[in-house]
Amino acid sequence: MTSKAGGTSDRPRPLRADAERTVRAILEAAERVLSANPAATMEQIAEAAGVARTTVHRRFATREALIVAMTGWATRQFHDAVTAARPDNTPPAVALYQVTANVLRVKIAWGFAMNALRTDDPEVAHVHTDVLDRCDRLFRRAREDGLLRPDVDLDWTRRVYYALIHEAAQDDRGQDADVLATRIVDTLLHGFGPSDGPSAR
């Protein structure tokens, strides 16, 4: 993060607790305001955060710097959401549900920032590579545990899983992340057909 007052630095100094709270308030306000109006001004963001416009500019010299900080924060939250579910150690059925619920909470709360992620950002690339590896391992464990068919294409399954999470995160009915996670996992494991397969005619 670059401070206008302090100049640029390759290694920014850690923020004091009060300064960290201010930055968090600005980032959260920016997410709310920009989600509602992507063209919102820094002044509108400052008002929503309950701080002076100069405070926002002191922390984030430009609008682009603010959005970069938002995406960095959202990326770390996304990674923490996955690792908190302990997908390598928790039983696959439990881990699959918990990862889904955790990730949904981040995607719903930080939708603007998540959609603004730059794939050429090293931090974003590192996080997504790590999450992809964890997801692949979890799906292999789920197959070994009998949650998935032995012949299932794990790459296709993961892509469908990602698509389900994306669609659920776009749900505008304000549904709870736990409810949506249950629906996603049920759809992934059971689909929409009858449990005994199609009836013969």
ABEGO torsion letter per residue (X at the ends): XBBAAAEBBABBBBBBAAAAAAAAAAAAAAAAAAAABAABBAAAAAAAAGBBAAAAAAABABAAAAAAAAAAAAAAAAAAAAAAAGAAABBAAAAAAAAAAAAAAAAAAAAAAAAABBAABAAAAAAAAAAAAAAAAAAAAAAAAGABBAABBAAAAAAAAAAAAAAAAABAAGBBAAAAAAAAAAAAAAEABBAAEBBBX
